[in-house]
Structures are given as C-alpha cells and as structure tokens.
Amino acid sequence: MNIVLATRNKKKAEEMSRILAGTRATSQILTLDDFPECQDVKEDGDTFEANAVKKAVYISKCTNATAIADDSGLEVDALNGAPGVFSARYAGESADDEANMRKLLNEMKGVPYEKRSARFVCCIAMVSEGEVKTFFGYVAGRIGTEPRGRKGFGYDPVFYPEGCDRTFAEMSNAEKNAISHRGKAIRELQKYVSLKEIL
C-alpha cells in the first residue's frame, strides 16, 4: 500500500518517512513530488486540525492512497494566541522565517519574562479509505527576547521549551525531535498505525 505525505517540503518528508518506515514492509512512502497532477491545498482553515484534514482528504482522493498531512504553528499567550494558523505567513503571504520572527519580537517588546509563555502545536491528519484520524502534539515554553542558535527553522531561535535554557535552534535534531510538537504528534500516529496495522 502507498502512503502519500501531503507535502513538497523535503525536510519534513524525510523526517516523517524515517519514523513511519518499518511500520510495514509493504508500504511505500511517497510525497506530492510523485503526483504533479495534485494541486497545492490552500490552508484557509480556522484551526490546525481543519487545515491538516483538508489537505489529507484532498490528497487521498487525488492519489487514491492513504494520505498524511500536518499543520503546525506557534501560539503566544500575550498575543491572544497569535500567530496561530498564520505562523508561516505572520509578516505577510511571501514572508520568510526571519521576517515572521522579527514581527513576533517587535509585537512582544516590553512584555516581561513571566508573560512570554507560548506553545507549539502540531496536528497530523491521516485519511485511509475515507476514514479520517487526527493526532496532536504540543510543547510549552517561552519566547526569548532575541534569536539564539542556527539550527531548526521558523520560530525555533526564539522558542525555549519549558525547563530548558536553550532554544530549539540550539538543540540537535535528536534533542528537538524528542520533545517537539511534531515529534509527539508523529509518535501518536505511529502508535495508532502499529495497533491497527492499516499501512
């Protein structure tokens, strides 16, 4: 059976493929690059779950295969949950990671340490033979006052996971994946797949 990851992001695909590999020898893990006829799905939902489900449903229908999609982002308490589902385009539709991070830090100027709480959220949706399942992962932490570290992507250089004195961008891939929101959501998916043996 084929599994299609609803992404063209090579790093994300590699990460998810490593975790899903071995759930069943008959599974072949593909990405949207293998299906050029499938269009990109506009992420216009109000929640991470809505976006992930929308992508997975469309890609499953387009490919006639089991599809897995995710949506994730940062929720900052001092900003009433922003940037939330707009995390990837917080500073505008064509904004890059640096612009988004710069806007976040500007919005939080003067916010004291005790009020800089935030969390990363990830929702993974899987559609198999029309059945939709969702899996969530969360990691709480705080927003720093300046970027630190050169690893990771997105808001990693300003996010300190709870109980850590280093940002995600200062951690190795293994350290980050052990506690990250995406790592937790993927492990929940992996447990379900292993129990149901549907892949």
C-alpha positions in Angstrom: 0.0 0.0 0.0 1.2 3.5 -0.8 1.4 6.3 1.8 1.4 9.8 0.4 2.8 12.6 2.6 0.9 15.8 1.7 4.0 18.0 1.4 6.7 19.1 -1.0 8.9 20.1 1.9 11.8 17.7 1.6 13.0 18.0 5.2 9.5 17.3 6.6 9.1 14.4 4.3 12.4 12.9 5.3 11.6 13.3 9.0 8.2 11.6 8.7 9.5 8.9 6.4 12.1 7.9 8.9 9.5 7.5 11.7 7.0 5.7 9.5 9.5 3.4 7.9 9.2 -0.1 9.3 5.6 0.0 10.3 5.0 -2.4 7.4 7.4 -3.6 4.7 4.8 -3.4 2.0 4.3 0.4 2.5 5.9 2.7 0.0 6.2 6.3 1.2 5.6 9.0 -1.4 5.3 12.8 -1.5 3.4 15.3 -3.6 6.5 15.4 -5.9 5.4 12.0 -7.1 2.0 13.3 -8.0 2.4 16.5 -10.1 -1.2 16.4 -11.1 -2.3 17.1 -7.4 -2.6 20.8 -6.7 -1.3 22.6 -3.6 -4.1 22.9 -1.0 -4.8 26.4 0.4 -4.6 26.4 4.2 -7.6 28.7 4.9 -9.0 26.8 8.0 -9.5 28.4 11.4 -7.6 25.7 13.2 -4.6 23.5 12.6 -6.9 20.5 12.5 -9.0 22.0 9.8 -6.0 22.7 7.6 -4.5 19.2 8.2 -7.7 17.4 7.5 -8.4 19.5 4.3 -5.0 18.6 2.9 -5.2 14.9 3.8 -8.7 14.5 2.4 -7.9 16.1 -0.9 -4.6 14.3 -1.4 -6.1 10.9 -0.6 -8.8 11.5 -3.2 -6.3 12.8 -5.8 -3.9 9.9 -5.3 -6.3 7.1 -4.3 -4.0 6.3 -1.5 -3.6 6.7 2.3 -2.6 10.4 2.8 -0.9 12.0 5.8 -0.8 15.8 6.3 0.1 18.1 9.1 -0.3 21.7 10.1 1.5 23.4 12.9 2.4 26.7 14.4 3.1 28.9 17.4 0.5 30.2 19.9 1.7 33.1 22.1 -0.4 33.9 25.2 0.5 37.6 25.3 -0.7 37.9 21.7 -4.0 36.1 22.3 -2.9 33.0 20.6 -1.3 34.7 17.6 0.3 33.9 15.2 -1.5 30.6 15.4 -2.6 29.2 12.0 -0.9 32.2 10.4 2.5 31.3 11.7 4.1 30.7 8.3 2.7 34.0 6.9 2.6 36.2 10.0 4.5 39.0 8.4 2.7 38.6 5.0 2.0 35.9 2.4 5.5 36.0 1.0 7.3 36.5 4.3 10.3 34.3 5.2 11.2 32.9 8.7 13.3 35.9 9.6 10.5 38.4 8.8 8.0 36.4 10.8 10.3 36.1 13.8 11.2 39.8 13.6 7.5 40.7 13.6 6.9 38.4 16.6 9.7 40.0 18.6 8.5 43.5 17.8 5.0 42.6 18.9 6.4 41.4 22.2 8.6 44.3 23.0 8.3 45.2 26.7 6.4 42.0 27.6 8.0 40.7 30.8 9.5 37.2 31.2 6.6 35.8 33.2 4.1 36.8 30.5 6.1 35.4 27.5 4.5 31.9 27.6 3.8 30.2 24.4 3.3 26.7 22.9 4.0 25.0 19.6 1.1 22.9 18.2 1.0 20.2 15.6 -1.9 18.4 14.2 -1.4 15.4 11.8 -4.3 14.1 9.8 -4.4 10.7 8.2 -7.1 9.6 5.6 -7.2 5.9 4.7 -10.1 4.5 2.7 -12.2 7.6 3.5 -11.6 7.4 7.3 -10.1 10.5 8.9 -8.0 10.3 12.0 -6.1 13.2 13.7 -3.2 13.2 16.1 -1.9 16.1 18.2 1.4 17.2 19.7 2.2 20.2 22.0 5.2 21.7 23.6 5.0 24.5 26.1 7.7 27.1 26.5 8.6 30.8 26.4 9.6 33.4 23.8 13.0 34.9 24.2 14.0 38.5 23.5 16.4 37.7 20.7 17.2 34.9 18.3 19.7 32.2 19.5 21.0 29.2 17.6 21.4 28.4 13.9 19.6 25.1 13.7 15.9 24.3 13.0 13.6 26.7 11.2 10.6 29.0 11.7 10.5 30.4 15.3 13.0 27.9 16.7 15.6 30.5 17.5 13.3 32.4 19.9 11.5 29.4 21.5 12.7 28.0 24.8 10.9 24.7 25.6 9.7 24.5 29.2 12.5 23.6 31.6 15.3 24.3 29.0 17.8 27.1 28.9 18.4 26.6 25.1 16.2 27.4 22.2 15.1 24.7 19.7 17.6 26.3 17.3 20.4 25.5 19.8 19.5 21.8 20.0 20.5 18.8 17.9 17.8 17.3 15.6 17.5 14.3 18.0 17.1 16.6 21.1 14.5 18.7 19.4 12.5 15.7 18.0 12.4 14.0 21.4 10.3 16.9 22.8 8.9 18.7 19.8 5.2 19.1 18.9 5.7 17.4 15.6 7.7 14.6 17.1 4.9 13.9 19.7 2.2 14.0 17.0 4.1 11.6 14.7 4.6 9.2 17.6 0.9 9.2 18.3 0.3 8.4 14.7 2.9 5.7 14.8 1.2 4.1 17.8 -2.1 4.1 16.0 -0.6 2.6 12.8 1.1 -0.1 14.7 -2.0 -1.1 16.6 -4.3 -1.0 13.6 -1.8 -2.3 11.1 -3.5 -0.4 8.4 -0.4 0.7 6.4 
